[in-house]
Structure formats: C-alpha cells, structure tokens
C-alpha cells in the first residue's frame, strides 16, 4: 500500500493523480489534446478516479474550474472520497474568487498555478502573494504554490513566506501557462538537464513538496523517472502523474506499482 504524507492537516498518498489529461492538456500537440478530450468523458474520468482509489491513490491535483468541480461533485455523490487539491485557473479574472469558488465546491487544498506564481514580483507583488496564501488558510484549506522555475521557492523562503506544501515542476516550461485554450506544444521545451536542477531545488525546500511533470508529459521512461525521484525526494514529499490510459488499461496499476517499489521506503 502507498504511504501517505501530510500537507497541512491533510493526509494524502505519496502518489497522486494529475488533472491535465482529463482536461485535454497533453503538452504534446493540439491533436493529442483533442484525443484526450474525446476519450475522457465524465464517466471515464470517474472510472479512473475509482481505480486510483483502489490502488491507494487518494488525491487529485486538478484545476479550479466548473468542469472539474462538476466531476468532483458526481464522484463524491457516488461515494468517492478523492481529495481535491486545486490548482488555480489562470483564465479566471479574480484569484481570490477562484479560491472561494474552490472552497465552496469542496476543495481540500489550493495552490497557485506555477506560471502565475512565477510572475510574482512582475505582474503582482510578494505582499499580494502572501495575502493569497493567508486567504487559502483562512478558508480552511492547505495552502501551496507551484513553480516551473527552480528559483521561486528559494526566493519566497528568503522573504519569510511559508506554505503548507510546495509544488515543483521538473521542467522549466513556460508556453501554456496553465490555460486550457492554448495549444503551444511547439513552444514548450522538455530538457533533461532541467530535471536534476529541479530535484536539487526540491531537496532544499523544508515543506512537503509535490513533484510534477515527472514523466515529461509522456517523454520520460516511468521506471527511470521513479528511480531518479527516489534518489532526491524525502519521505515528506509526493509525486503526481497524469493518466491517459486509452489503449493502456493497466496504467494506474503500473504507476502505483512503481511508486510502491521506489517510494515506500525512506527516499534515496
């Protein structure tokens, strides 16, 4: 069985399921986006979430939008217990309203999307970022922030801003910026050299860290990825992977088995 970590007071499995494939975000091509959208009906998404639960995966990182909120509502009305760890939706005009909407729809945790967080100091201030984290906590959710840059979390720690959990991408991609309507795979570079830089940054973050884009949107061998993760992650840290199991019905089981093999003992 998969071990759990704590983000705030919330206990989540060290392997989490991501939301990008369910929303047609492939980070590969517009054609792949469309295939995912055609494949992932609400019924199919709920089927995958149920399979995740059977394999000990109890958390879903997914966007804070109306579609995901509807899926969560149906999943829970049918007896599902997945924890909803919400990523801010960059197309929403108001981040505070997005946070309040997520709480009202049953979110367990909320984090600022990576490219949005990386704009702190440019399009919004560190004070506004700290106030955002405070609002998430005041509403009773675990509060976090993601980053595509390996420098962001070090800088916010230097400024004395703590989180309940951090999310760190293994790749410094900036093209899509979390928006579902953009098809910019040609602008996104998944460079192998980014991985070690990001993993070394993760090792210095004191809060629990959720590592994401660990398989490079299907570009990196899963076993090699988990073996590498085990060398850097600490027992407090978790991993999120997206599931696109069209033609690969055992994908959830395969990922859970790799996580059990490499993440069940002390990391390293």
N, C-alpha and C positions, 0 to 999 in steps of 0.2 A: 504494500500500500504506500502511496505517496506521502511523504512527510509534509507538515504544514509550517508556515511562517506567520508572523504577526505583522500586520500593518495597522498601526494604531491598536485598537482593541479587537480588530477583525482577524480571524484565523483563516488563512487561505492556503491552498495546496502550492507546493513549490513549482508545479507545472500548471500553467493557466492557459485558457484558450483565448485566442485573439479574435477581433471582430472584422478585420479588413476583408477577408474573402466573402463573408456573409453579406457585406455591403458593396461587393463588386469592385474592391480596391486591390488590384493584383500586383501593383508595382512592376508590371511586366509589359503590358501593351493594352491598347483600347480593346482589341479583340478578346484578350483574356478577361478583361473587366466584364465584357458582355457575356461571356460564357459563365462566369461566376454568378452574375445576376440572373441568368436563365436557370441555372442549376439550383440556386439557393432560394427556394420558396420558403415561406414562414414555416411550413410543416417540416421541410428538410432541415432548417436551422434548429428547430426544436428537437428533431431526431438526433442531431449531432450533440446538442447540449445534454440530452439524456444519456447518450453514450459516454460523454465526458464524465458525467456523474458516476456512472457505473465503474469507470476506471479510476475514480478518486480525484478527478479534476473538479474543483468546486468553485472556480472563479472565472468570470468572463470579462476581459477588457474590451469595451465596446463604446462606440460614440454616444454622446448625449443628444440624440435626435429622436424625432417622433417615431420613426420606423423601429429603432431598437427598443424604445420604451414600449411599443405595442407587442413586440416579440417577448420581452420580459414579462409583461402582463399576462399573456397567454401561457407562457411557460409556468409561471407561478400559480395561476388559476388551475392548471392541470397537475399540480402537486410538485413542480420543480422547485429546487432550493438553491440554484446557482447564485453566487454573489455577483452583483453587477458593479464592476469597477469602471467608472465612467471617464472617458476621455472627452474633454471639451470639444465642441463642434465649431471649428473656426468660422463657418459661414454665419453663425448666429451673431446678431449685431451687439448683443449685450452678454458679456461673460457672467456677470452676477445673475442675470435672468436665466442663463443656461444652467448655472449651479442650482438655483432654486427649482427649476423645472425638473432636473435630475432627482433632487431630493423628493419632490412631490410624487415622482413616478417610481420611487423605491430603490434609489441608488444606495449602495453601501459605502462607496468611496468615490472620490472625484479627483482627477488630476488634469493639470493644464497641458494641452497638446504640445508636442515637442517643438515645432517650429514657432508656435506662438510664444512659448516660454523663452525661446532663443531670441525673441525680439525685445525682451526686457532690456531697458537701457537705450532702446532705439525708438520704438513706436509706443511704448508705455514704460512707466518708471518702476524702480525696485520697490518704492513705497506702495504703488498700486498692486504689485505682485504680492507683497506681504499682506496687504488688506484682503486680497483674494483668498489666500491661504487661511486667514483668520475667519472669513465668511464660511468657507467649507467646514471648518471645525465647529463654528458656532451652530451650524445646522446638523451637527451630529455625525458627520461623515469623516472617514480617514482622508487626509489631505495630502496631495502629492503634486509633482510636476515631472514632465518628461523632458528629454533633451536629445537632439541629434548631435549637438556639439559636445565633445568630451570636457570642455572647459566650464560649462554652465554651472554644474553643481559645485565645483570648487569655488567659483565666484560667489554664489549665493551663501555658501558656508562662511566665506570670508566676511560677508556682510551680516552674519549672525542670524540668517533665516533658516529655520529648521523645518523639516517635513515629517509626516508620518511614514512616508515612503517616497522613494525616487524611482523614476523610470529612465533607463538609458539605452539608446539605440546603439547597436554595434556598427552601424554605418552612418556616415555624415551625409545623409541625403537631404536635399532641400527643395526638390521640384514640386511635389504635390501639395505639401504644407497641410495635410490632413483634410483637404477638400474633396468631397466625393465627385464633384462635377468636372474635375480636371483630369485630363489624360496627358501625362507628361513623362512617361517612362523613358523617353529618349533623353530627357534632361537629368535623369537620376543615375548616379554612378555608385555601384556597389563594389567598393575596392577592398580587397583582402587586407591591405595594410591598415585600414580603419579599425579592424576587429581588435587587435592587440592594444591599440591606443585606448579604445573604449573600455576594454576589460581592465586595463591598468587603472583607468579613472574610476571604474566601479569599485575596485579594491580599496580605494581611499574614501569612499562615501560611508559615513557612520550609520545612516539609516538603512532599513531594509531596501534593497534595490530589486526592481523587476527589469531584467534584461529583455530587450525586444529587438525585432528584426534579426534574430539569432540564426535563422536559416537563409537570410538574404533574399526573402521572397522567392524561395524555391531554388536559389542558385548554389546553395552550400549543402554538402552531404550531411544528413542529420546525425549520423554516428560521430563523424569527425567534429561536428559542432558541439554536441553534448560532451564529448571528451575534452574539448578545449574549455568549455564552460566550467567543467568540474575542477580545472586547474586554477581558476581565478575566483569563482564565486565562493562566498562564505555561507554557512548554514542558515543565516538570516535572509538570504537572497532567493529570488524566484525567477522563473523563466516563462515567457509567453510565446506560444507558437500559433500561427493561423492554420486552420484546417480546410483544405479543399480536396475532398475525398471522392470526387467524381472519377470512377474507374479504379479507385483505391479504397475500397470499403474498410480496410483494416488500418487506416492511417492513425486514428485516435489510439488504438491499441498499440501500434508500433511506437508512437511518440511516448505514450505512458510507460512502455517497457524500457525505452532508452532513459527516461527520467528516473525510473526506479533503479536502473543499473548505475547511473552516474551521479545522481543527486540524493540518493537515500542516505549515504554515509556522510561524514564530515567532508566538506568541499575541499578539493585539492588533491 
